[in-house]
Protein backbone atom coordinates (compact mmCIF):
# COMPACT_ATOMS: atom_id res chain seq x y z
CA UNK A 1 0.00 0.00 0.00
CA UNK A 2 1.37 3.39 -0.99
CA UNK A 3 1.94 6.13 1.55
CA UNK A 4 -0.80 8.23 -0.07
CA UNK A 5 -3.29 5.37 0.15
CA UNK A 6 -2.42 4.87 3.77
CA UNK A 7 -3.13 8.54 4.49
CA UNK A 8 -6.43 8.37 2.62
CA UNK A 9 -7.39 5.32 4.62
CA UNK A 10 -6.59 7.08 7.87
CA UNK A 11 -8.68 10.06 6.82
CA UNK A 12 -11.63 7.95 5.70
CA UNK A 13 -14.87 8.54 7.72
CA UNK A 14 -15.37 4.82 7.91
CA UNK A 15 -12.02 4.27 9.50
CA UNK A 16 -12.33 2.71 12.94
CA UNK A 17 -10.58 4.81 15.60
CA UNK A 18 -8.76 3.27 18.47
CA UNK A 19 -10.19 3.98 21.94
CA UNK A 20 -9.04 7.30 23.34
CA UNK A 21 -6.08 6.68 25.56
CA UNK A 22 -6.87 9.73 27.79
CA UNK A 23 -8.53 9.47 31.21
CA UNK A 24 -11.61 11.61 30.37
CA UNK A 25 -14.06 8.93 31.46
CA UNK A 26 -12.26 8.59 34.76
CA UNK A 27 -12.31 12.40 35.13
CA UNK A 28 -16.07 12.51 34.69
CA UNK A 29 -16.47 9.84 37.32
CA UNK A 30 -14.24 11.82 39.68
CA UNK A 31 -16.26 15.01 39.08
CA UNK A 32 -19.52 13.18 39.74
CA UNK A 33 -18.09 11.70 42.89
CA UNK A 34 -16.97 15.14 44.07
CA UNK A 35 -20.46 16.48 43.36
CA UNK A 36 -21.95 13.69 45.45
CA UNK A 37 -19.52 14.54 48.26
CA UNK A 38 -20.44 18.24 48.07
CA UNK A 39 -24.15 17.43 48.17
CA UNK A 40 -23.58 15.24 51.17
CA UNK A 41 -21.61 18.02 52.85
CA UNK A 42 -24.39 20.53 52.17
CA UNK A 43 -26.93 18.08 53.58
CA UNK A 44 -24.76 17.50 56.65
CA UNK A 45 -24.27 21.25 57.07
CA UNK A 46 -28.01 21.89 56.88
CA UNK A 47 -28.73 19.07 59.30
CA UNK A 48 -26.16 20.50 61.69
CA UNK A 49 -27.75 23.97 61.35
CA UNK A 50 -31.17 22.50 62.12
CA UNK A 51 -29.78 20.69 65.17
CA UNK A 52 -28.16 23.89 66.42
CA UNK A 53 -31.31 25.99 65.93
CA UNK A 54 -33.51 23.40 67.63
CA UNK A 55 -31.07 23.20 70.52
CA UNK A 56 -30.97 27.01 70.85
CA UNK A 57 -34.75 27.32 71.01
CA UNK A 58 -35.28 24.41 73.40
CA UNK A 59 -32.43 25.32 75.75
CA UNK A 60 -33.49 28.98 75.89
CA UNK A 61 -37.01 27.90 76.82
CA UNK A 62 -35.65 25.70 79.60
CA UNK A 63 -33.55 28.55 80.96
CA UNK A 64 -36.47 30.96 80.83
CA UNK A 65 -38.59 28.55 82.88
CA UNK A 66 -35.98 28.67 85.64
CA UNK A 67 -36.29 32.45 86.09
CA UNK A 68 -38.25 33.64 89.15
CA UNK A 69 -40.10 36.26 87.07
CA UNK A 70 -40.17 37.79 83.60
CA UNK A 71 -39.59 41.41 84.59
CA UNK A 72 -36.64 43.15 82.88
CA UNK A 73 -33.26 42.12 84.24
CA UNK A 74 -29.85 40.99 83.11
CA UNK A 75 -30.73 37.30 82.78
CA UNK A 76 -33.99 37.61 80.89
CA UNK A 77 -32.68 40.45 78.71
CA UNK A 78 -29.77 38.24 77.68
CA UNK A 79 -31.90 35.16 77.02
CA UNK A 80 -34.62 36.94 75.07
CA UNK A 81 -32.10 39.07 73.18
CA UNK A 82 -30.31 35.94 71.97
CA UNK A 83 -33.61 34.21 71.17
CA UNK A 84 -34.86 37.14 69.07
CA UNK A 85 -31.51 37.30 67.26
CA UNK A 86 -31.64 33.57 66.42
CA UNK A 87 -35.28 33.66 65.34
CA UNK A 88 -34.76 36.78 63.20
CA UNK A 89 -32.13 35.08 61.03
CA UNK A 90 -33.17 34.29 57.47
CA UNK A 91 -32.98 30.62 56.44
CA UNK A 92 -34.22 28.59 53.51
CA UNK A 93 -37.72 27.21 53.76
CA UNK A 94 -36.57 23.62 54.21
CA UNK A 95 -34.43 24.54 57.22
CA UNK A 96 -37.25 26.56 58.81
CA UNK A 97 -39.78 23.79 58.25
CA UNK A 98 -37.48 21.21 59.81
CA UNK A 99 -36.86 23.39 62.87
CA UNK A 100 -40.50 24.38 63.45
CA UNK A 101 -41.80 20.84 62.89
CA UNK A 102 -39.17 19.24 65.12
CA UNK A 103 -40.92 17.43 68.00
CA UNK A 104 -38.78 19.16 70.63
CA UNK A 105 -39.69 22.60 69.27
CA UNK A 106 -43.35 21.72 68.87
CA UNK A 107 -43.44 20.63 72.51
CA UNK A 108 -42.22 24.03 73.81
CA UNK A 109 -43.80 26.46 71.30
CA UNK A 110 -47.03 27.24 73.23
CA UNK A 111 -45.13 27.82 76.46
CA UNK A 112 -42.37 29.81 74.75
CA UNK A 113 -44.83 32.17 73.05
CA UNK A 114 -46.66 32.67 76.34
CA UNK A 115 -43.39 33.52 78.09
CA UNK A 116 -42.50 35.99 75.33
CA UNK A 117 -45.92 37.63 75.67
CA UNK A 118 -45.61 37.95 79.45
CA UNK A 119 -42.05 39.26 79.19
CA UNK A 120 -43.10 41.87 76.61
CA UNK A 121 -45.94 43.07 78.83
CA UNK A 122 -43.59 43.28 81.82
CA UNK A 123 -41.05 45.21 79.75
CA UNK A 124 -43.62 47.74 78.57
CA UNK A 125 -45.08 48.25 82.06
CA UNK A 126 -41.56 48.66 83.51
CA UNK A 127 -40.69 51.34 80.97
CA UNK A 128 -44.00 53.15 81.33
CA UNK A 129 -43.30 53.44 85.06
CA UNK A 130 -39.65 54.41 84.56
CA UNK A 131 -40.49 57.13 82.05
CA UNK A 132 -42.84 58.81 84.53
CA UNK A 133 -40.73 58.17 87.65
CA UNK A 134 -39.26 61.02 89.65
CA UNK A 135 -40.13 64.69 89.71
CA UNK A 136 -42.80 66.12 87.41
CA UNK A 137 -41.54 66.52 83.86
CA UNK A 138 -42.49 68.64 80.91
CA UNK A 139 -44.12 66.92 77.91
CA UNK A 140 -40.88 67.33 75.94
CA UNK A 141 -38.92 65.61 78.71
CA UNK A 142 -41.42 62.75 78.82
CA UNK A 143 -41.19 62.32 75.05
CA UNK A 144 -37.39 62.37 75.21
CA UNK A 145 -37.41 59.64 77.85
CA UNK A 146 -39.95 57.64 75.86
CA UNK A 147 -37.59 57.66 72.88
CA UNK A 148 -34.88 55.98 75.01
CA UNK A 149 -36.99 52.81 75.06
CA UNK A 150 -34.65 50.18 73.51
CA UNK A 151 -37.10 49.20 70.75
CA UNK A 152 -38.53 52.64 69.99
CA UNK A 153 -36.95 52.68 66.52
CA UNK A 154 -38.40 49.22 65.80
CA UNK A 155 -41.87 50.53 66.58
CA UNK A 156 -41.33 53.50 64.30
CA UNK A 157 -40.20 51.19 61.48
CA UNK A 158 -43.10 48.79 62.03
CA UNK A 159 -45.65 51.61 62.15
CA UNK A 160 -44.28 53.12 58.94
CA UNK A 161 -44.42 49.72 57.24
CA UNK A 162 -47.98 49.15 58.44
CA UNK A 163 -49.12 52.58 57.32
CA UNK A 164 -47.67 51.95 53.85
CA UNK A 165 -49.55 48.64 53.75
CA UNK A 166 -52.76 50.41 54.79
CA UNK A 167 -52.32 53.11 52.14
CA UNK A 168 -51.83 50.44 49.49
CA UNK A 169 -55.33 49.17 50.29
CA UNK A 170 -57.13 52.51 50.57
CA UNK A 171 -56.98 55.89 48.85
CA UNK A 172 -56.82 58.13 51.91
CA UNK A 173 -55.02 57.94 55.25
CA UNK A 174 -57.27 56.75 58.08
CA UNK A 175 -58.62 59.29 60.54
CA UNK A 176 -60.02 57.04 63.22
CA UNK A 177 -58.14 53.93 64.32
CA UNK A 178 -58.91 51.41 67.08
CA UNK A 179 -56.02 49.41 68.50
CA UNK A 180 -56.99 46.19 70.29
CA UNK A 181 -54.34 44.97 72.72
CA UNK A 182 -52.59 48.33 73.09
CA UNK A 183 -50.74 47.41 76.30
CA UNK A 184 -49.16 49.66 78.94
CA UNK A 185 -46.78 51.37 76.48
CA UNK A 186 -48.88 52.15 73.38
CA UNK A 187 -45.97 53.01 71.11
CA UNK A 188 -47.66 51.96 67.88
CA UNK A 189 -50.64 54.18 68.64
CA UNK A 190 -48.40 57.14 69.48
CA UNK A 191 -46.23 56.71 66.38
CA UNK A 192 -49.28 56.24 64.17
CA UNK A 193 -51.01 59.26 65.71
CA UNK A 194 -48.05 61.55 64.99
CA UNK A 195 -47.88 60.35 61.41
CA UNK A 196 -51.61 60.88 60.85
CA UNK A 197 -51.41 64.34 62.43
CA UNK A 198 -48.66 65.31 59.97
CA UNK A 199 -50.77 64.05 57.06
CA UNK A 200 -53.80 66.01 58.31
CA UNK A 201 -51.72 69.18 58.69
CA UNK A 202 -50.30 68.86 55.18
CA UNK A 203 -53.81 68.30 53.82
CA UNK A 204 -55.02 71.51 55.48
CA UNK A 205 -52.07 73.50 54.16
CA UNK A 206 -52.57 72.25 50.61
CA UNK A 207 -54.31 74.69 48.21
CA UNK A 208 -58.05 74.13 48.02
CA UNK A 209 -59.27 72.76 44.67
CA UNK A 210 -60.77 75.36 42.36
CA UNK A 211 -64.51 75.21 41.64
CA UNK A 212 -66.42 76.29 38.53
CA UNK A 213 -68.21 79.64 39.07
CA UNK A 214 -71.66 78.06 38.73
CA UNK A 215 -70.89 75.59 41.51
CA UNK A 216 -70.69 78.33 44.15
CA UNK A 217 -73.49 80.59 42.87
CA UNK A 218 -71.13 83.56 43.18
CA UNK A 219 -70.25 82.90 46.81
CA UNK A 220 -67.22 81.21 48.32
CA UNK A 221 -67.57 77.56 49.17
CA UNK A 222 -67.40 76.85 52.92
CA UNK A 223 -64.12 75.47 54.11
CA UNK A 224 -64.20 71.81 55.03
CA UNK A 225 -62.74 70.84 58.36
CA UNK A 226 -61.97 67.18 58.75
CA UNK A 227 -61.87 65.69 62.22
CA UNK A 228 -58.49 65.41 63.92
CA UNK A 229 -56.99 61.91 63.95
CA UNK A 230 -58.08 59.73 66.86
CA UNK A 231 -56.65 56.46 68.19
CA UNK A 232 -58.83 54.38 70.53
CA UNK A 233 -56.71 52.02 72.65
CA UNK A 234 -58.45 48.89 73.94
CA UNK A 235 -56.94 46.49 76.49
CA UNK A 236 -58.46 44.06 78.98
CA UNK A 237 -55.77 44.72 81.65
CA UNK A 238 -56.66 47.62 83.99
CA UNK A 239 -53.00 48.19 84.93
CA UNK A 240 -52.06 48.49 81.26
CA UNK A 241 -54.81 51.04 80.62
CA UNK A 242 -53.92 53.01 83.75
CA UNK A 243 -50.24 53.22 82.76
CA UNK A 244 -50.97 54.19 79.16
CA UNK A 245 -53.51 56.87 80.18
CA UNK A 246 -51.01 58.45 82.58
CA UNK A 247 -48.28 58.40 79.93
CA UNK A 248 -50.55 59.88 77.27
CA UNK A 249 -51.59 62.76 79.52
CA UNK A 250 -47.97 63.45 80.47
CA UNK A 251 -47.03 63.73 76.77
CA UNK A 252 -49.26 66.76 76.33
CA UNK A 253 -49.83 67.62 72.69
CA UNK A 254 -48.11 64.42 71.52
CA UNK A 255 -50.75 62.42 73.39
CA UNK A 256 -53.74 64.49 72.29
CA UNK A 257 -56.01 62.29 70.21
CA UNK A 258 -55.40 59.16 72.30
CA UNK A 259 -58.45 57.60 73.95
CA UNK A 260 -58.62 54.51 76.13
CA UNK A 261 -61.04 51.84 77.27
CA UNK A 262 -60.54 48.77 79.43
CA UNK A 263 -62.49 45.88 77.89
CA UNK A 264 -62.26 42.46 76.34
CA UNK A 265 -61.78 42.51 72.57
CA UNK A 266 -64.78 40.25 72.06
CA UNK A 267 -67.15 42.27 74.24
CA UNK A 268 -70.02 43.69 72.14
CA UNK A 269 -69.84 46.96 74.06
CA UNK A 270 -66.15 46.77 74.88
CA UNK A 271 -64.99 49.57 72.61
CA UNK A 272 -67.20 52.15 74.36
CA UNK A 273 -68.52 53.02 70.91
CA UNK A 274 -69.35 51.01 67.81
CA UNK A 275 -66.28 49.93 65.85
CA UNK A 276 -68.20 50.95 62.73
CA UNK A 277 -66.95 54.48 63.44
CA UNK A 278 -63.35 53.45 62.72
CA UNK A 279 -61.57 53.34 59.39
CA UNK A 280 -58.98 50.83 60.62
CA UNK A 281 -58.93 48.36 63.50
CA UNK A 282 -55.60 46.91 64.63
CA UNK A 283 -55.16 43.59 66.40
CA UNK A 284 -51.88 43.33 68.31
CA UNK A 285 -49.60 40.31 67.97
CA UNK A 286 -50.20 39.28 71.58
CA UNK A 287 -53.99 39.09 71.18
CA UNK A 288 -54.56 35.33 70.98
CA UNK A 289 -51.79 32.77 71.19
CA UNK A 290 -53.00 30.40 68.44
CA UNK A 291 -54.82 30.47 65.12
CA UNK A 292 -58.01 29.25 66.81
CA UNK A 293 -57.72 31.92 69.52
CA UNK A 294 -57.23 34.65 66.94
CA UNK A 295 -60.16 33.54 64.79
CA UNK A 296 -62.35 33.50 67.89
CA UNK A 297 -61.41 37.15 68.51
CA UNK A 298 -61.35 38.39 64.92
CA UNK A 299 -64.88 37.25 64.04
CA UNK A 300 -66.74 39.23 66.75
CA UNK A 301 -64.48 42.23 66.09
CA UNK A 302 -65.30 42.15 62.37
CA UNK A 303 -69.01 41.87 63.24
CA UNK A 304 -68.74 45.32 64.86
CA UNK A 305 -66.85 46.93 61.94
CA UNK A 306 -68.43 48.56 58.91
CA UNK A 307 -68.08 47.04 55.42
CA UNK A 308 -65.06 48.43 53.61
CA UNK A 309 -63.11 49.20 56.80
CA UNK A 310 -59.65 47.67 57.19
CA UNK A 311 -58.44 45.14 59.74
CA UNK A 312 -54.69 45.12 60.43
CA UNK A 313 -53.41 41.93 62.02
CA UNK A 314 -49.84 41.36 63.17
CA UNK A 315 -48.44 37.98 62.31
CA UNK A 316 -45.02 36.35 61.87
CA UNK A 317 -43.09 34.19 59.46
CA UNK A 318 -40.05 31.90 59.39
CA UNK A 319 -38.40 31.18 62.71
CA UNK A 320 -40.11 34.30 64.07
CA UNK A 321 -43.14 32.07 64.61
CA UNK A 322 -41.29 30.81 67.69
CA UNK A 323 -41.94 34.27 69.18
CA UNK A 324 -45.38 35.11 67.80
CA UNK A 325 -47.98 32.81 66.25
CA UNK A 326 -48.49 33.00 62.51
CA UNK A 327 -51.95 34.19 61.45
CA UNK A 328 -53.87 32.95 58.42
CA UNK A 329 -56.83 35.06 57.34
CA UNK A 330 -57.57 32.87 54.33
CA UNK A 331 -59.46 30.24 56.30
CA UNK A 332 -62.92 28.82 55.80
CA UNK A 333 -64.22 30.79 58.77
CA UNK A 334 -62.61 34.16 57.90
CA UNK A 335 -62.71 34.33 54.09
CA UNK A 336 -66.46 35.01 53.90
CA UNK A 337 -65.96 38.06 56.19
CA UNK A 338 -62.55 39.37 55.11
CA UNK A 339 -60.87 40.13 51.81
CA UNK A 340 -57.08 39.89 52.20
CA UNK A 341 -55.42 42.92 50.59
CA UNK A 342 -51.76 42.98 51.63
CA UNK A 343 -49.31 40.69 53.41
CA UNK A 344 -45.86 42.04 54.27
CA UNK A 345 -43.01 39.93 55.67
CA UNK A 346 -40.09 42.12 56.84
CA UNK A 347 -36.54 40.80 56.63
CA UNK A 348 -34.81 43.38 58.83
CA UNK A 349 -34.99 44.22 62.51
CA UNK A 350 -38.79 44.41 62.46
CA UNK A 351 -40.04 41.06 63.77
CA UNK A 352 -43.78 41.15 63.05
CA UNK A 353 -45.40 40.56 59.70
CA UNK A 354 -48.42 42.63 58.67
CA UNK A 355 -51.73 41.53 57.16
CA UNK A 356 -54.26 44.06 55.91
CA UNK A 357 -57.77 42.85 55.11
CA UNK A 358 -60.98 44.58 54.08
CA UNK A 359 -64.30 43.80 55.74
CA UNK A 360 -66.71 42.41 53.16
CA UNK A 361 -70.13 43.94 52.69
Secondary structure as GFF3:
##gff-version 3
##sequence-region A 1 361
A	DSSP	alpha_helix	3	11	.	.	.	ID=ss1
A	DSSP	alpha_helix	24	65	.	.	.	ID=ss2
A	DSSP	alpha_helix	74	87	.	.	.	ID=ss3
A	DSSP	alpha_helix	93	101	.	.	.	ID=ss4
A	DSSP	alpha_helix	103	132	.	.	.	ID=ss5
A	DSSP	alpha_helix	139	146	.	.	.	ID=ss6
A	DSSP	alpha_helix	152	167	.	.	.	ID=ss7
A	DSSP	beta_strand	176	180	.	.	.	ID=ss8
A	DSSP	alpha_helix	187	205	.	.	.	ID=ss9
A	DSSP	alpha_helix	213	216	.	.	.	ID=ss10
A	DSSP	beta_strand	230	235	.	.	.	ID=ss11
A	DSSP	alpha_helix	238	250	.	.	.	ID=ss12
A	DSSP	three_ten_helix	252	255	.	.	.	ID=ss13
A	DSSP	beta_strand	258	262	.	.	.	ID=ss14
A	DSSP	three_ten_helix	275	277	.	.	.	ID=ss15
A	DSSP	beta_strand	280	283	.	.	.	ID=ss16
A	DSSP	alpha_helix	291	303	.	.	.	ID=ss17
A	DSSP	beta_strand	310	315	.	.	.	ID=ss18
A	DSSP	three_ten_helix	318	322	.	.	.	ID=ss19
A	DSSP	alpha_helix	332	335	.	.	.	ID=ss20
A	DSSP	beta_strand	338	344	.	.	.	ID=ss21
A	DSSP	beta_strand	353	359	.	.	.	ID=ss22
###
